[in-house]
């Protein structure tokens, strides 16, 4: 896998921050969010990690949106991405 360039890192970090912000907007900790949606807490932690070289996939983002009952458009329709 090739190394991420600065633009890619910036996008990865924006997506990660969006995941964190949306989860926090539910008022749930990572553990509580994971329990509510019957997923592993470590999985939520990986989604929200700024250290991951790969970041999350669009499939993960879509799954996350389904859990929050929002669309992909809602996820990306934020000032972070403009």
Buried (B, 14 or more C-beta within 10 A) or exposed (E): EEEBEEEEBEBBEBBBBBBBEBBEEEEBEBEBBBEEBEBEBEBBEBBBEEEEEEBBEEEBBEBBBEBBEEEEEEBBEEEEEE
